[in-house]
């Protein structure tokens, strides 16, 4: 009798584990992907336009920014197909070849972004900490060669993913972001190695670069204020990117893969469903990097920063004028009306 009860409980656990509620995924991911597509496409086109208009002023770092934008656009153009997929309750209607291309573009964007953000961080580090040593030694050809190398490394990292099935056997409806259950035990070691080479190592390089930059900027009194502000903003953006988009995704991706293996072996815990939902949220957050990356373009744009400062300054002065405040200036007659063209001359 005891054996029968244990067997029934085991069967119940397996049944509970195999039932995954996909309704959250079908509601959450399409909404996020639509938002990322609209905002990301607009922001990337505007950001790339800014880069091209100031191509000679920013220097070799423009090459990395251009490649970052290309990686973003490649992924953004696949999002409408993923929106259709999840809106149809995980039914893929575009063929398995295009399914693999779509998943490939996501990984190309994710790890290409990490790679080029690492290159930008190294260039910032060399330009601020070792300016005399690199002056005249780094040119556009070096940046092009490094960008080509980044693409090659990323391509090698994600190419094996193309050889894993993205649908269950005898089915063509699914388009998994990882692989089918029968290959999951082989996929997990690959995913962990991929995480280390494509994410952990670049993260350590970025932390080392900006950690040293912060020390240098804090200890040197003669550093340009605009440079300090720009580097601080870049550090904030990268912190947001890695904290929101990259770290949760990599942790939860591998954890979710491990849970799938445990469920196949008959192990079931109530927390597994929560981890699955958290993984789906992390996938949506990871896609946000395509909408956040364009901020990198604007950090190096002095003209944009100046225009933004002037616009906010004009807005504040208009608010003061609209509320009836009287602005006195030492050289102006008391009866002279406030002239909008003089806004830029005011110190606020």
Protein Blocks (a to p, Z undefined) as FASTA:
>chain_A
ZZmmmmmmmmmmmmmmmpccfklmmmmmmmmmmmmmmmmmmmmmmmmmmmmmmmmmnomm
lmmmmmmmmmmmmmmmmmmmmmmmmmnoopafebjklmmmmmmmmmmmmmmmmmmmmmmm
mmmmmmmmmmmlmgopacfklmmmmmmmmmmmmmmmmmmmmmpcfbdehiakbccfkbcf
klmmmmmmmmmmmmmmmmmmmmmmmmmmmmmmmmmmmmpmkbcfklmmmmmmmmmmmmmm
mmmmmmmmmmmmmmmmmmmmmmmnopacfklmmmmmmmmmmmmmmmmmmmmmmmmmmmmm
mklmmmmmmmmmmmmmmmmmmnopacddfklcfklccdfklmmmpcZZ
